Amino acid sequence: MTPRTEGAGSGAAAAPDPVHNRIAMLRVERQVTRRQLADALGVHYQTIGYLERGEYSPSLHLALRIAAYFEVPVEFIFSLTPFAPLKP
C-alpha cells in the first residue's frame, strides 16, 4: 500500500494521482464485509477501509488479489480516472 501524501511545504513528495476503485460497491453487491474481504486477502480490515476511501493506493500485488477475489478484471475495480456511474 502506498499512502497518499498531501500538503505543500512539509517536505513531502507531491501527491500521486489518486487510484479510484469500486471495492465498496463490489462488497455491498456481493454482501461481503470489510473483515471478510480482509481475512480472505490476508490484510487488516482497516486496510480495506483505507483503500475504499482512497487514503491508500494498493500495491499491484494486492490489486490483483482483490480482482481475483471478486473474479473481475483489475481495471473493473481500479482506475486513474473517476468511474462513470454504473447503469442499473
Contacts in CASP RR format, 6 or more apart in sequence:
PFRMAT RR
TARGET T0000
AUTHOR 0000-0000-0000
METHOD contacts of the structure
MODEL  1
MTPRTEGAGSGAAAAPDPVHNRIAMLRVERQVTRRQLADALGVHYQTIGY
LERGEYSPSLHLALRIAAYFEVPVEFIFSLTPFAPLKP
1 47 0 8 1.000
1 50 0 8 1.000
1 51 0 8 1.000
1 56 0 8 1.000
1 57 0 8 1.000
1 58 0 8 1.000
1 59 0 8 1.000
1 62 0 8 1.000
2 16 0 8 1.000
2 56 0 8 1.000
2 57 0 8 1.000
2 59 0 8 1.000
3 55 0 8 1.000
3 56 0 8 1.000
4 15 0 8 1.000
4 16 0 8 1.000
4 18 0 8 1.000
4 54 0 8 1.000
4 55 0 8 1.000
4 56 0 8 1.000
4 57 0 8 1.000
5 12 0 8 1.000
5 13 0 8 1.000
5 15 0 8 1.000
6 12 0 8 1.000
6 15 0 8 1.000
7 15 0 8 1.000
16 57 0 8 1.000
17 80 0 8 1.000
18 54 0 8 1.000
18 57 0 8 1.000
18 80 0 8 1.000
19 54 0 8 1.000
19 57 0 8 1.000
19 58 0 8 1.000
19 78 0 8 1.000
19 79 0 8 1.000
19 80 0 8 1.000
20 54 0 8 1.000
20 78 0 8 1.000
20 79 0 8 1.000
20 80 0 8 1.000
20 81 0 8 1.000
20 82 0 8 1.000
20 83 0 8 1.000
21 51 0 8 1.000
21 52 0 8 1.000
21 54 0 8 1.000
21 58 0 8 1.000
21 77 0 8 1.000
21 78 0 8 1.000
21 79 0 8 1.000
22 76 0 8 1.000
22 77 0 8 1.000
22 78 0 8 1.000
22 83 0 8 1.000
23 37 0 8 1.000
23 48 0 8 1.000
23 51 0 8 1.000
23 52 0 8 1.000
23 66 0 8 1.000
23 77 0 8 1.000
24 52 0 8 1.000
25 86 0 8 1.000
26 32 0 8 1.000
26 70 0 8 1.000
26 72 0 8 1.000
26 77 0 8 1.000
27 33 0 8 1.000
27 34 0 8 1.000
27 37 0 8 1.000
27 48 0 8 1.000
30 70 0 8 1.000
34 45 0 8 1.000
34 48 0 8 1.000
34 49 0 8 1.000
34 52 0 8 1.000
35 45 0 8 1.000
37 45 0 8 1.000
37 48 0 8 1.000
37 66 0 8 1.000
37 69 0 8 1.000
38 44 0 8 1.000
38 45 0 8 1.000
38 47 0 8 1.000
38 48 0 8 1.000
39 45 0 8 1.000
40 69 0 8 1.000
41 48 0 8 1.000
41 62 0 8 1.000
41 65 0 8 1.000
41 66 0 8 1.000
41 69 0 8 1.000
43 62 0 8 1.000
47 56 0 8 1.000
49 55 0 8 1.000
50 56 0 8 1.000
51 57 0 8 1.000
51 58 0 8 1.000
58 66 0 8 1.000
58 78 0 8 1.000
63 74 0 8 1.000
63 77 0 8 1.000
63 78 0 8 1.000
64 74 0 8 1.000
66 74 0 8 1.000
66 77 0 8 1.000
67 73 0 8 1.000
67 74 0 8 1.000
67 76 0 8 1.000
67 77 0 8 1.000
67 78 0 8 1.000
70 77 0 8 1.000
END
